Amino acid sequence: MYKGGKNGWVLVLLVLAGVVLGGFLGETLGTISFLSWLGYGKQFGLTSPLVLDMGVLILNFGLTIKFTIAGIIGIILAVVIYRKM
């Protein structure tokens, strides 16, 4: 039963939306010379996927996360919006 207060799923969805929109804006606006700093970032994860071959079933595991300045700004804005709710 919902007793008021803030829902954690709303925060998760807002942060995901902030990451996606920030990453999109970083890629789009990063081509403009004076806004190129928005696209600066670092990529973490598996560069080549991990393959598990069981004969009948082959599973590929891979995860790569790219943090950009615009994505971090999007996360911060999402948290600020969540706190204002």
Number of C-alpha atoms within 10 A of each C-alpha: 3 6 5 6 7 12 10 10 9 12 16 14 12 20 22 16 16 22 24 16 17 24 24 15 16 23 18 14 17 17 13 12 8 9 13 14 16 23 23 16 15 10 11 10 11 12 10 11 13 12 11 11 10 8 6 5 7 9 11 10 10 12 11 12 10 13 17 21 17 26 28 18 17 23 21 15 17 22 15 12 13 17 10 7 7
